[in-house]
Amino acid sequence: MQYSIQRYLLLGFVTLVIVGVLTPVMRSIAMKVGAFDAPNMSRKIQKEPVPYLGGIAISIGVVFVSYSALLYADNSMHTFALASTVLLPAIAISAMGLFDDLKGLEPWPRLAAQTGAGLIVSLALISTNTLGTPFNNIYIDGIVTTLWIVGVCNSINFFDNLDGGAAGTVAVISIFLFLIAFDSNQLLISAMAIVTAGATIGFLFWNRAPAKIYMGDAGALFLGVIISVMTIRLDPKLLSRELAVAVP
């Protein structure tokens, strides 16, 4: 998959438009089914209930554009497999997040599902030889990778009830990752990063203060998997994983 900078930007723009169009649709659906984030006295400081389900628009945009780009530029099964080790677990954990948004989950089942998704991603990275061996021990590498994925997912989720918080943070991180991956010719990471940036910027049109919709667990967990795996696969000589998410 070989893209010029213009084509990467086109990928981001197309994703931005798709998510920007789908987000108000998901807002209407959330209002009809009663999926709201109600204010309280701790972290949810909005004045009125805000609809959830914006994460569905983000997930659709990222998955659709990512696979479409692969079909257009690279039909190899190897590249599809590498992309799917990120996207399929992200879709699965997003589905769990959607259930949580609609029905509610207790903390322990939610953590167990996140850990399971993180473990699946870790095993996929190990099996495709794209994890590396930072600790020279496959078991420690897998455990640390799983903890990293769970930690990033929950960090993004923490910012979701701040107007523009989660989407803005992920947008900045994604742009940062894109610039470094593009400069080092990491093509798949470049494409996924710019698509993620486009999705979150498109969502920000509706999520900026005062927010008209939140992404909910469905979006926060989906983006958490995407961001955590991109930082793992980014060339460690260029950027540490910790620095990649060092955004206030």
N, C-alpha and C positions, 0 to 999 in steps of 0.2 A: 504494500500500500504506500505509494509515493505521492505526496501532495505538495503543492506549492503553498506558501503562506496565504495566498488569496483563497485557495480552496479550503484550507483549514478555517479561515474566517467565514467562508460561505457555510460550512458545516455549523459553526456556532450561530450564525444568523438564522439559518433555517430552523434550528432547534429553538432559538429564542422566539421566533414567530409561532411555531407550533404550540409551545408551552403558553405563550401569551394569549393565544386564542382558546386553548383548552381550559385554562385556569378559571375564567368566569363561568364556563359550563359546569365545572366541578363545584364551583361555589353554589350555583343554583341547585345542583343535586344535593349538596350537603345541607342546604337550608330546607329542602323538601323532606329529607330523612332525619333531620334533627341532629346532625353531627356538628356540635358546637363546642368550642373551648370556652367554658364559663370563667369569669374572673373570680379570684379569691384574694385573700390578704397576704399571701406569701409571694410566689413568683409570677402568678398570672395577674398582671396589674392593669390589663386593658379595662376600659370603662364598661363595655358591653360584650356579650358573647360574640365570638368570632368563628365563622365556619371553618371546619377542617377540610381535608381531602385534596388540598392543593398538591400534595405529594403524588397523587395519581397522575396529574398532568405532567409533572416533572418526569416520572418514571416512563410514561408513554413516549414523551419526547426524546429522552435519552436512548431508550431501547430501539425505537423506530429509526432514528437517524443513524445510530451506531451500526445496526445491521444493514441498513440501506447503503451506507458508505462502504461497508465490506463487500456487499454484492457488486457495487459499482467498480471498486478499485482492486479488490483482491478476493478471488473465489477459492483460495486455498483452504482446505479443511484445517490445516494447522492454525491459521490466523483466526478462523471461526472458533476453534476450540479454545484458544487463548482468550478471546473476547468473552466467550461463554462462561469461562471460569470466574469471571467478574459479574457478568450481567445476570446469569441464571440464579446464583445465590442472592444477588441483590433483589431480584424479582420475588424470590421466595420469602425473604425477610420483610419485604415491602407488603406482601400479602398478610403476613402476621401482624405487621403494624396497622394495616387497614382494619383487621379484625379488632385490634385494640382500640382504634379510633371509634369504631361503631359500637362495640359491645363492652369493651373494657377488659383488661387482663390484670391479674395480680402481679406484683413485681417479680416474684420468683419464676413463674412460667414465662414471663417476658424475657428475663435474663437467660433462662434455659434455652429459649428459642434463638436468642442472639448468639449464645455460645455455640449452639449447634451449627448455625450458619457460618460462624467464624471458623469452626473446626473443618467444615466442608471445604471452605475456601482454602484453608491451610493445606489440606490434603491434596486439593487440586493443584495448588502452586508447587507442592513437592513433587507430585506425579509428572508435571510438565517441566520440571527443572527450572522454574522461574522464581523460586523463592530465594535461592542462594543458601549459604551456610554461615550466617554471621556468628553463630556460637559453636560451629563445627560439631553439632550434635542434632540429629534430625528431630529428636523428641523435644528438646528445649526450643529449637527453632519453631516447631509446630505450636507449642504452648504459648510462646511469646507472641507469635503471629496472631493466634486466636485472641489473646488478651488485647492486643493492639486494635484489632477489628472491633471488638466489643467496646473498648474505650472510646474509639473515634465515633462509633454510632451513638453512644450516649452523650458524648460531648456536643455533637450537632443537635441532638434532640433537646438538650438543655437550653439552647438558644432559640428554639422554635417559637416560644411564646413571647419573644421580644420582636416588635415590629421590624422586619427586615434583618433580624439578627442571624438566623441560621442561613438563609439564602445569601445574604451579603458576605458572610464569612466563607461559605463554600465557593462563592464566585471569585473572591480574592485568591483563595488557595488554588482554585482550578486554573486561573490565569497564570499564577506563579508557576505551577507545575507545567503548564503548556509551554511557557517560554523556555524553561530549562530542558524539557523533553525534546522540544523542537530543535534547540541548539545542539543537543547531543544526538540527534537523528533517531530518537526513540519514537517511531512512527505511530504505533498503536496507542501508546500513552499520550502522545500529542493529540491524536484524534479524540480520544475519550475525554481528555482534559478540556479541550475547547468546546466539545458538545455539552459537557457538564456545566461549564461556564455560561454557555448560551442558555441552557435550561434555567439556571438559577437567576440569571439577569431577566429573562422573560417573566419568571415568576415574581420578581421584585416589583414589577409594575403594579401588581395587585397586593403585594405583601409589605410594601413600604408604609411608613407611618402616615396616617392611621391605617393599620392593616385591614384589608377587606376579607382576607382568607389566610389561614396558616397551612403549612404543608402537612402537619400532623406526623404521627409515628411512621406512617406509610412512606412519606418523603424523607424524613430525617434518617431512618434506618437504611433506606435505599441509597441515599447519598453517602452515608457512613461507610457502607461496604465499598462503594466506588472510590471514595477518597483514600480509604485505608489501603486498598490494593494498589492504587496508583503510587502511593508513597513507598510501598514495599518494592514495587517493580522499577521505580526510578533508580537510575544509576547511583549507587551509594557513594561514588567518588565525587559526585556533583552536589549532593544534598542529603543531609541526614533526615530520617523520618521525623524526628522531633522538630527540626526547623521547618519542615513543610507545613505543620499546623500551628506554628508559633504566631498566630494572629490574635491580638487582644479581643 
